């Protein structure tokens, strides 16, 4: 065949394809969204300098579940809380939408090159090795351990309250819960006792204290802009900055990471020796190290990767849980009728447990506590601690939508074309407040929605691994420890709400939803003092008829 004809044919095809792209591609600029505040900063200040998900809820109410906003220098980005779009991004096409390189550098700073940092085949390899430690039976086996850690904290509270003249004490709730959940993750994941509740000056607990607010809280204009333009900096230079940079925020997180890695090194050494001697226990890390030993050489995790997994488990396993329970207790303190109803169910179940001759709740007991489960699910929905997930289209794609959107030019579209490189902020918090999914009162803390409201209804599009929530994400990148977290939250809520009554203080109205990668509580005017959520705590009054 004539080469000229072949060349002409390919040229014609290229022209036709180019014309097709030109006239069928819908520019993101045509998607509704807020007006840009400035060419240099776009809408970034509103998005990243407000409280957690504050801009998300505002934009969702104004523009819907797909919002175009401006990044730096006029770049169009998307904020998405549409169920079908999120299902496509996280479940159907998870590896086509990786985390942007600059966000991976942040992940490396926090936890090293572990499962959250990894992408593609590397992520599959990490997940395959880690899964044996986080199955249903493995997670359920830790219930008593979680209960004991919660009880250690509640015993301390009882002592302090008993010594008070008023019969109640104002506790900074997350400071206590952070130490208790660190103890829980230490024992469950690594079979090691950190004893943070007994020793307030535990080096690891002290290093973790306020680390997220110190590192990511209250970013300046320059810091917001640097984070945005860092996508143009080669990853190798960014990694050097993370490893060697003198910035105080980076140094703060790096020092915490170095301490966690040094603990990890000793633990890996101890675990390997125990397993070789046939003495391995059933903690998560023993299962992980054993799975890694049994894995083909090419699929094994390196020593650096093992250390990173330990940092990930340590941090994610206590920080997110302690924050979730703290926010739940705030909502209960503000709503005494919900708190009383929850406590009544806990006491009723406790009486049934004692009547059969047992002391401790079982998983079956939790399953038979509908209101307790509803309160926990509502806390996970309403107080979405990880409020954003950042993604980037690795190729040209078309994202399906649950609801059509009307563009600024008046066109109605039912799917959204995106070009390679398009940056996406998946708003987990806004999805969890989507009125089409959760009802018109989606911005109200209402556990009843899980018993007889819209949350109980089966959804057409199901995403999240737990109750269709995006709190633990969904698909291949879902939180590997979600079962672990659910049981831990149940154990802590039943233990402390069963024993204590929570009430607001004069500072309750000052509590902020601080945006620092995770949503942490701080006080207006006292952000520099770190994580604070003060509540007045007293012993729950018993009438003697409960048991």
DONUTI-604174 format. One line per 5 residues: number of its first residue (from 1); for each residue x, y, z of C-alpha. Coordinates in nm, 2 decimals. Layout:
<rs>
NUM	X:Y:Z ~ ...
</rs>
This chain:
<rs>
1	0.00:0.00:0.00 ~ 0.12:0.35:-0.09 ~ 0.29:0.51:0.22 ~ 0.16:0.85:0.11 ~ -0.20:0.72:0.13
6	-0.13:0.57:0.47 ~ 0.01:0.90:0.59 ~ -0.28:1.10:0.45 ~ -0.53:0.85:0.61 ~ -0.37:0.89:0.95
11	-0.36:1.27:0.91 ~ -0.73:1.28:0.82 ~ -0.81:1.06:1.12 ~ -0.61:1.29:1.35 ~ -0.80:1.60:1.21
16	-1.14:1.43:1.26 ~ -1.04:1.32:1.61 ~ -0.92:1.67:1.69 ~ -1.24:1.83:1.56 ~ -1.44:1.57:1.76
21	-1.25:1.66:2.08 ~ -1.29:2.03:2.01 ~ -1.67:2.03:1.96 ~ -1.76:1.75:2.21 ~ -1.53:1.85:2.50
26	-1.71:2.05:2.77 ~ -1.47:2.29:2.94 ~ -1.46:2.26:3.31 ~ -1.50:2.64:3.31 ~ -1.86:2.58:3.20
31	-1.93:2.38:3.52 ~ -2.10:2.60:3.79 ~ -1.89:2.71:4.07 ~ -1.78:3.01:4.28 ~ -1.62:3.32:4.13
36	-1.25:3.33:4.16 ~ -1.12:3.56:4.43 ~ -0.79:3.62:4.25 ~ -0.59:3.49:3.95 ~ -0.30:3.38:4.17
41	-0.49:3.23:4.46 ~ -0.82:3.13:4.29 ~ -1.06:2.99:4.55 ~ -0.79:2.83:4.76 ~ -0.80:3.06:5.06
46	-1.17:2.99:5.11 ~ -1.12:2.62:5.07 ~ -0.81:2.57:5.28 ~ -0.82:2.85:5.54 ~ -1.17:2.81:5.66
51	-1.29:2.54:5.91 ~ -1.30:2.18:5.78 ~ -1.56:2.14:5.50 ~ -1.70:2.49:5.56 ~ -1.65:2.58:5.19
56	-1.77:2.24:5.08 ~ -2.11:2.27:5.24 ~ -2.15:2.63:5.12 ~ -2.06:2.54:4.76 ~ -2.27:2.22:4.77
61	-2.57:2.42:4.87 ~ -2.51:2.68:4.60 ~ -2.39:2.47:4.31 ~ -2.47:2.11:4.38 ~ -2.26:1.80:4.40
66	-2.02:1.88:4.12 ~ -1.84:2.22:4.17 ~ -1.58:2.38:3.96 ~ -1.34:2.60:4.15 ~ -1.02:2.78:4.07
71	-0.68:2.67:4.18 ~ -0.37:2.89:4.14 ~ -0.32:3.08:3.82 ~ -0.67:3.02:3.68 ~ -0.65:2.63:3.69
76	-0.99:2.47:3.69 ~ -1.04:2.20:3.95 ~ -1.34:2.00:4.07 ~ -1.50:1.93:4.40 ~ -1.72:1.62:4.38
81	-1.97:1.48:4.63 ~ -2.20:1.31:4.37 ~ -2.25:0.94:4.45 ~ -2.21:0.79:4.10 ~ -1.90:1.01:4.03
86	-1.74:0.90:4.36 ~ -1.82:0.54:4.29 ~ -1.65:0.56:3.96 ~ -1.35:0.74:4.09 ~ -1.29:0.52:4.40
91	-1.44:0.18:4.31 ~ -1.47:0.12:3.93 ~ -1.16:0.31:3.83 ~ -0.96:0.35:4.15 ~ -0.61:0.32:3.99
96	-0.70:0.56:3.71 ~ -0.74:0.83:3.96 ~ -0.42:0.83:4.18 ~ -0.33:1.09:4.44 ~ -0.16:1.39:4.29
101	0.23:1.38:4.34 ~ 0.23:1.67:4.58 ~ -0.03:1.51:4.80 ~ 0.17:1.19:4.80 ~ 0.47:1.39:4.93
106	0.24:1.50:5.22 ~ 0.15:1.14:5.29 ~ 0.52:1.05:5.29 ~ 0.58:1.32:5.54 ~ 0.31:1.19:5.77
111	0.35:0.82:5.75 ~ 0.64:0.73:5.52 ~ 0.61:0.52:5.20 ~ 0.34:0.29:5.33 ~ 0.00:0.18:5.20
116	-0.15:0.53:5.19 ~ 0.14:0.66:4.99 ~ 0.16:0.37:4.75 ~ -0.01:0.37:4.40 ~ -0.10:0.11:4.14
121	0.08:-0.23:4.16 ~ 0.27:-0.11:4.46 ~ -0.05:-0.04:4.64 ~ -0.19:-0.38:4.55 ~ 0.13:-0.54:4.69
126	0.11:-0.35:5.01 ~ -0.26:-0.43:5.06 ~ -0.22:-0.80:4.99 ~ 0.04:-0.83:5.26 ~ -0.16:-0.62:5.51
131	-0.51:-0.77:5.46 ~ -0.46:-1.08:5.69 ~ -0.42:-0.85:5.99 ~ -0.75:-0.66:5.93 ~ -1.02:-0.92:5.85
136	-1.35:-0.95:6.03 ~ -1.25:-1.23:6.28 ~ -0.91:-1.06:6.35 ~ -1.08:-0.73:6.43 ~ -1.35:-0.88:6.65
141	-1.09:-1.06:6.86 ~ -0.97:-0.72:6.99 ~ -1.30:-0.61:7.14 ~ -1.21:-0.70:7.50 ~ -0.87:-0.53:7.46
146	-1.04:-0.21:7.34 ~ -1.29:-0.23:7.63 ~ -1.00:-0.26:7.88 ~ -0.82:0.04:7.74 ~ -1.14:0.25:7.76
151	-1.19:0.12:8.11 ~ -0.84:0.23:8.21 ~ -0.93:0.58:8.11 ~ -1.27:0.58:8.28 ~ -1.11:0.46:8.60
156	-0.88:0.76:8.59 ~ -1.18:0.99:8.53 ~ -1.36:0.83:8.83 ~ -1.07:0.90:9.06 ~ -1.04:1.26:8.95
161	-1.42:1.32:8.97 ~ -1.43:1.15:9.31 ~ -1.17:1.40:9.44 ~ -1.36:1.70:9.31 ~ -1.59:1.90:9.54
166	-1.84:1.97:9.26 ~ -1.89:1.61:9.16 ~ -1.79:1.70:8.80 ~ -1.48:1.79:8.62 ~ -1.41:1.97:8.29
171	-1.19:1.74:8.08 ~ -1.01:1.81:7.76 ~ -1.17:1.51:7.59 ~ -0.94:1.45:7.29 ~ -0.62:1.47:7.51
176	-0.75:1.18:7.71 ~ -0.89:0.98:7.42 ~ -0.57:1.02:7.21 ~ -0.37:0.85:7.49 ~ -0.63:0.58:7.54
181	-0.66:0.50:7.17 ~ -0.28:0.50:7.14 ~ -0.27:0.24:7.41 ~ -0.54:0.04:7.23 ~ -0.36:0.05:6.90
186	-0.03:-0.04:7.07 ~ -0.17:-0.36:7.22 ~ -0.39:-0.46:6.93 ~ -0.16:-0.39:6.65 ~ 0.18:-0.45:6.81
191	0.13:-0.64:7.14 ~ 0.31:-0.36:7.32 ~ 0.20:-0.15:7.62 ~ 0.26:0.22:7.57 ~ 0.08:0.29:7.90
196	0.00:0.64:7.78 ~ -0.30:0.67:8.02 ~ -0.08:0.60:8.32 ~ 0.22:0.80:8.19 ~ 0.12:1.13:8.05
201	0.48:1.19:7.94 ~ 0.51:0.89:7.72 ~ 0.75:1.00:7.44 ~ 0.54:0.88:7.16 ~ 0.21:1.02:7.30
206	0.39:1.35:7.37 ~ 0.52:1.36:7.01 ~ 0.18:1.29:6.86 ~ 0.01:1.56:7.07 ~ -0.10:1.84:6.85
211	0.12:1.72:6.57 ~ -0.15:1.78:6.30 ~ -0.24:2.13:6.41 ~ 0.13:2.22:6.45 ~ 0.21:2.09:6.10
216	-0.10:2.17:5.89 ~ -0.33:2.40:6.10 ~ -0.40:2.77:6.01 ~ -0.20:2.78:5.69 ~ -0.08:3.13:5.57
221	-0.15:3.26:5.22 ~ 0.21:3.17:5.13 ~ 0.17:2.81:5.26 ~ -0.15:2.76:5.07 ~ 0.01:2.88:4.75
226	0.32:2.67:4.80 ~ 0.12:2.36:4.85 ~ -0.07:2.44:4.53 ~ 0.23:2.52:4.31 ~ 0.44:2.23:4.46
231	0.27:2.02:4.19 ~ 0.51:2.19:3.94 ~ 0.82:2.09:4.14 ~ 0.98:1.76:4.05 ~ 0.89:1.49:4.31
236	1.26:1.42:4.39 ~ 1.31:1.79:4.50 ~ 0.99:1.77:4.71 ~ 1.11:1.45:4.87 ~ 1.45:1.62:4.95
241	1.25:1.91:5.11 ~ 1.06:1.66:5.32 ~ 1.37:1.48:5.43 ~ 1.61:1.78:5.48 ~ 1.40:2.10:5.48
246	1.43:2.34:5.78 ~ 1.07:2.46:5.77 ~ 0.95:2.44:6.14 ~ 0.62:2.26:6.03 ~ 0.81:2.00:5.83
251	1.06:1.95:6.10 ~ 0.79:1.90:6.36 ~ 0.63:1.62:6.16 ~ 0.96:1.47:6.06 ~ 1.07:1.44:6.42
256	0.75:1.26:6.51 ~ 0.80:1.03:6.21 ~ 1.16:0.96:6.31 ~ 1.05:0.87:6.67 ~ 0.77:0.64:6.53
261	1.02:0.47:6.29 ~ 1.27:0.41:6.57 ~ 0.99:0.24:6.77 ~ 0.90:0.04:6.45 ~ 1.25:-0.08:6.40
266	1.27:-0.23:6.74 ~ 0.92:-0.39:6.71 ~ 1.00:-0.54:6.37 ~ 1.32:-0.69:6.51 ~ 1.13:-0.83:6.81
271	0.85:-0.97:6.60 ~ 1.08:-1.14:6.35 ~ 1.27:-1.31:6.63 ~ 0.95:-1.43:6.80 ~ 0.80:-1.56:6.48
276	1.12:-1.75:6.39 ~ 1.10:-1.91:6.74 ~ 0.73:-2.00:6.68 ~ 0.61:-1.76:6.95 ~ 0.42:-1.51:6.74
281	0.10:-1.37:6.88 ~ -0.22:-1.26:6.70 ~ -0.16:-0.89:6.70 ~ -0.19:-0.71:6.36 ~ 0.18:-0.66:6.32
286	0.27:-1.02:6.39 ~ 0.02:-1.13:6.12 ~ 0.17:-0.87:5.88 ~ 0.53:-0.98:5.94 ~ 0.43:-1.34:5.90
291	0.24:-1.27:5.58 ~ 0.54:-1.08:5.45 ~ 0.77:-1.38:5.53 ~ 0.53:-1.61:5.35 ~ 0.51:-1.38:5.04
296	0.71:-1.43:4.72 ~ 1.04:-1.24:4.72 ~ 0.92:-0.99:4.45 ~ 0.60:-0.91:4.64 ~ 0.76:-0.87:4.98
301	0.75:-0.54:5.16 ~ 1.09:-0.39:5.21 ~ 1.21:-0.30:5.56 ~ 1.14:0.07:5.49 ~ 0.79:-0.02:5.38
306	0.73:-0.22:5.70 ~ 0.83:0.07:5.91 ~ 0.60:0.29:5.71 ~ 0.31:0.05:5.76 ~ 0.37:0.06:6.13
311	0.37:0.44:6.13 ~ 0.04:0.44:5.93 ~ -0.13:0.19:6.17 ~ -0.01:0.39:6.47 ~ -0.12:0.73:6.35
316	-0.44:0.64:6.16 ~ -0.54:0.39:6.42 ~ -0.55:0.63:6.71 ~ -0.58:0.98:6.57 ~ -0.89:0.93:6.36
321	-1.06:0.72:6.63 ~ -1.00:0.95:6.92 ~ -1.12:1.25:6.71 ~ -1.43:1.07:6.60 ~ -1.53:0.97:6.96
326	-1.45:1.33:7.08 ~ -1.68:1.48:6.82 ~ -1.95:1.22:6.90 ~ -1.93:1.32:7.27 ~ -1.97:1.69:7.18
331	-2.29:1.61:6.99 ~ -2.42:1.40:7.28 ~ -2.33:1.68:7.53 ~ -2.53:1.93:7.32 ~ -2.83:1.68:7.30
336	-2.90:1.53:7.64 ~ -3.21:1.35:7.51 ~ -3.00:1.15:7.26 ~ -2.73:1.09:7.53 ~ -2.99:0.96:7.78
341	-3.15:0.73:7.52 ~ -2.82:0.59:7.43 ~ -2.72:0.53:7.79 ~ -3.05:0.36:7.86 ~ -2.98:0.10:7.58
346	-2.63:0.05:7.71 ~ -2.76:-0.01:8.06 ~ -3.03:-0.25:7.93 ~ -2.78:-0.45:7.74 ~ -2.54:-0.45:8.04
351	-2.82:-0.59:8.26 ~ -2.88:-0.87:8.01 ~ -2.51:-0.95:8.00 ~ -2.49:-0.97:8.38 ~ -2.81:-1.18:8.39
356	-2.65:-1.45:8.18 ~ -2.35:-1.45:8.40 ~ -2.11:-1.26:8.18 ~ -1.91:-0.94:8.26 ~ -1.82:-0.81:7.91
361	-2.02:-0.72:7.60 ~ -1.97:-0.94:7.29 ~ -1.99:-0.85:6.92 ~ -2.34:-1.01:6.93 ~ -2.44:-0.77:7.20
366	-2.33:-0.47:6.99 ~ -2.53:-0.61:6.70 ~ -2.84:-0.62:6.92 ~ -2.80:-0.25:7.02 ~ -2.98:-0.06:6.73
371	-2.97:0.28:6.89 ~ -2.60:0.26:6.99 ~ -2.52:0.15:6.63 ~ -2.73:0.44:6.50 ~ -2.54:0.69:6.72
376	-2.21:0.56:6.60 ~ -2.30:0.57:6.23 ~ -2.44:0.92:6.27 ~ -2.11:1.03:6.44 ~ -1.91:0.88:6.15
381	-2.14:1.06:5.90 ~ -2.18:1.39:6.07 ~ -1.83:1.42:6.21 ~ -1.63:1.31:5.91 ~ -1.27:1.34:6.04
386	-1.10:1.29:5.71 ~ -1.30:1.53:5.51 ~ -1.12:1.54:5.17 ~ -0.95:1.29:4.94 ~ -0.74:1.43:4.66
391	-0.73:1.26:4.32 ~ -0.60:1.34:3.97 ~ -0.72:1.20:3.63 ~ -0.43:0.99:3.49 ~ -0.60:0.99:3.14
396	-0.88:1.16:2.96 ~ -1.21:1.01:3.10 ~ -1.58:1.06:3.13 ~ -1.72:1.05:3.48 ~ -2.09:0.94:3.53
401	-2.32:1.15:3.74 ~ -2.62:1.06:3.97 ~ -2.79:1.38:3.89 ~ -2.76:1.59:3.57 ~ -2.60:1.93:3.60
406	-2.68:2.24:3.41 ~ -2.37:2.42:3.28 ~ -2.33:2.79:3.28 ~ -2.41:2.80:2.91 ~ -2.74:2.62:2.98
411	-2.65:2.27:2.86 ~ -2.78:1.98:3.07 ~ -2.51:1.70:3.10 ~ -2.54:1.36:3.26 ~ -2.17:1.27:3.25
416	-1.86:1.48:3.29 ~ -1.57:1.47:3.05 ~ -1.23:1.53:3.23 ~ -0.89:1.57:3.07 ~ -0.58:1.40:3.19
421	-0.43:1.59:3.48 ~ -0.76:1.73:3.61 ~ -0.73:1.77:3.99 ~ -1.03:1.65:4.19 ~ -1.11:1.72:4.56
426	-1.35:1.44:4.66 ~ -1.55:1.60:4.95 ~ -1.62:1.31:5.18 ~ -1.78:1.55:5.43 ~ -2.02:1.69:5.16
431	-2.11:1.35:5.04 ~ -2.19:1.25:5.40 ~ -2.42:1.56:5.41 ~ -2.58:1.50:5.07 ~ -2.95:1.57:5.12
436	-3.06:1.34:4.84 ~ -2.90:1.05:5.03 ~ -2.95:1.14:5.40 ~ -3.26:1.36:5.40 ~ -3.34:1.73:5.43
441	-3.20:1.74:5.78 ~ -2.86:1.61:5.66 ~ -2.69:1.90:5.85 ~ -2.85:1.79:6.18 ~ -2.71:1.52:6.41
446	-3.00:1.28:6.41 ~ -2.93:0.90:6.48 ~ -3.30:0.82:6.41 ~ -3.23:0.85:6.04 ~ -3.06:0.51:6.07
451	-3.36:0.35:6.23 ~ -3.66:0.48:6.03 ~ -3.52:0.75:5.80 ~ -3.36:0.78:5.46 ~ -3.03:0.63:5.58
456	-3.20:0.30:5.63 ~ -3.31:0.29:5.27 ~ -3.10:0.09:5.02 ~ -2.92:0.33:4.79 ~ -2.91:0.30:4.41
461	-2.54:0.38:4.42 ~ -2.35:0.21:4.70 ~ -1.99:0.33:4.76 ~ -1.85:0.32:5.11 ~ -1.74:0.00:5.28
466	-1.95:0.08:5.58 ~ -2.31:0.18:5.56 ~ -2.27:0.37:5.23 ~ -2.07:0.63:5.41 ~ -1.75:0.78:5.26
471	-1.58:0.81:5.60 ~ -1.37:0.51:5.53 ~ -1.37:0.56:5.15 ~ -1.46:0.27:4.92 ~ -1.32:0.04:4.66
476	-0.95:-0.06:4.63 ~ -0.83:0.24:4.83 ~ -1.08:0.20:5.12 ~ -0.95:0.22:5.47 ~ -0.80:-0.13:5.54
481	-0.87:-0.10:5.92 ~ -1.24:0.01:5.90 ~ -1.37:-0.30:6.09 ~ -1.10:-0.24:6.35 ~ -1.21:0.13:6.39
486	-1.58:0.05:6.41 ~ -1.54:-0.20:6.69 ~ -1.30:0.03:6.88 ~ -1.55:0.32:6.85 ~ -1.83:0.10:6.98
491	-1.62:-0.02:7.27 ~ -1.52:0.33:7.38 ~ -1.87:0.48:7.34 ~ -2.04:0.20:7.54 ~ -1.78:0.21:7.82
496	-1.77:0.59:7.87 ~ -2.13:0.69:7.80 ~ -2.24:0.40:8.02 ~ -2.05:0.55:8.31 ~ -2.04:0.92:8.26
501	-2.27:1.21:8.17 ~ -2.14:1.48:7.94 ~ -2.25:1.85:7.94 ~ -2.14:2.16:7.75 ~ -1.91:2.42:7.91
506	-1.89:2.80:7.86 ~ -1.64:2.73:7.58 ~ -1.86:2.49:7.38 ~ -1.97:2.76:7.14 ~ -1.60:2.84:7.07
511	-1.52:2.50:6.94 ~ -1.38:2.50:6.59 ~ -1.36:2.23:6.32 ~ -0.99:2.28:6.26 ~ -0.88:2.18:5.91
516	-0.54:2.02:5.93 ~ -0.57:1.71:5.69 ~ -0.79:1.56:5.97 ~ -1.07:1.76:6.14 ~ -0.95:1.83:6.49
521	-1.13:2.04:6.76 ~ -0.97:2.37:6.87 ~ -1.10:2.68:7.04 ~ -1.16:3.01:6.87 ~ -0.90:3.25:6.99
526	-0.69:2.97:7.13 ~ -0.59:2.78:6.82 ~ -0.22:2.81:6.91 ~ -0.29:2.60:7.22 ~ -0.36:2.30:7.01
531	-0.64:2.04:7.02 ~ -0.91:2.13:7.27 ~ -1.27:2.01:7.33 ~ -1.36:2.07:7.69 ~ -1.67:1.90:7.83
536	-1.80:1.88:8.18 ~ -1.80:1.52:8.29 ~ -1.99:1.37:8.59 ~ -2.08:1.02:8.69 ~ -2.40:0.91:8.52
541	-2.67:0.89:8.79 ~ -2.81:0.54:8.84 ~ -3.15:0.47:9.00 ~ -3.08:0.11:9.10 ~ -3.34:-0.02:8.85
546	-3.10:-0.06:8.56 ~ -2.94:-0.40:8.65
</rs>
